[in-house]
């Protein structure tokens, strides 16, 4: 008897890597996926509608609020780590 393995390959029942892949999907799981897909589309439509309804001032304020988050991102170092490592090796060798 043959079964599909975890990577989709067919394996014999006696194989030491034997794994039975469960293909059964319940009706509840199908409903959850369908509801998730439908709600995702509905949320995208609401978001698009709300973005289109923003005035120029509201859009600018929203953009400014997003840009205020940037200081949380650490600035890139002007020197690469490799250059710094080479400098330390050279200083130690001299």
Number of C-alpha atoms within 10 A of each C-alpha: 7 13 15 17 16 14 8 9 9 15 18 14 14 9 9 8 11 16 16 14 12 9 7 6 8 9 9 9 10 11 11 12 12 12 12 12 11 11 12 12 12 12 11 11 12 12 12 11 11 10 12 10 11 12 10 9 9 12 14 12 12 13 11 11 11 10 10 10 9 10 8 7 7 7 8 7 7 6 8 9 10 9 10 11 11 11 12 11 11 10 9 8 7 5
